[in-house]
Amino acid sequence: MDVKILLVDDDLLEAEKLQASLQRAGFAVQVASPSRKALRIVRTQRPALVVLGLNGHSNSHPHFDQSLRRAAGSAHVILIPPEGAVVTQAENQKVLPRPVSTRKVMYHVRRALKSDEPQTLKLDDMVLDYENQCVWKGEGRHILTPKAFKLLEFFMCRPHQVLSRKDIMQTVWETSYMGDTRTLYVHVRWLRQELEPVPSKPKYIRTVRGIGYVFDFPATSPAEV
């Protein structure tokens, strides 16, 4: 996808972490500090969504969020105000109080841009439900932990592809550290217990020795529902 997102944040490290996650998801992302430059970017480049993170130690104007909303026009704005701040939610704006995780911001980015992201992902009789963070297998509904959900999404978007443990860890756990992949094994086991008719003899999530896993399914492509 070629959806433009602007991150405006007075905490560079926080912005770079979110930027990396958004870029891995396929978004075109810019980062700017709360300044006139950020307002100029919004007006000239017209991003589809702006994430404004304020920690309370910025030198920006105290009403910068209002200036940004005016500049953003019809673009979505996700505001992360300083902890304890009382903010009135405006039209086309979502306020996320602190503390807030990267995963939560990502969820609301996708929700705001729902025209670009499926509400469900379907493969044969398996349906991944983004809104309720669960998977339907036939008529059975299985609630998943956030990481198990993200791992299954990674698999379902890449049926029949051999996926390395490194690629899975980088995308799902956002780390390149491969010294301990036990957490991956545990989550795969959980998914097998939920989805496989015989977990000890998996037919969906199969191990590729020495490499990683492959998600086998009838010859079909992920579909938006």
PyMOL commands that set and color helices and strands:
alter all, ss='L'
color gray80, all
select helices_A, chain A and resi 12-24+36-45+64-72+102-112+146-156+165-172+182-195
alter helices_A, ss='H'
color red, helices_A
select strands_A, chain A and resi 4-9+28-32+49-53+76-80+93-95+120-123+126-129+134-137+140-143+162-164+205-208+212-215+223-224
alter strands_A, ss='S'
color yellow, strands_A
deselect
rebuild
show_as cartoon
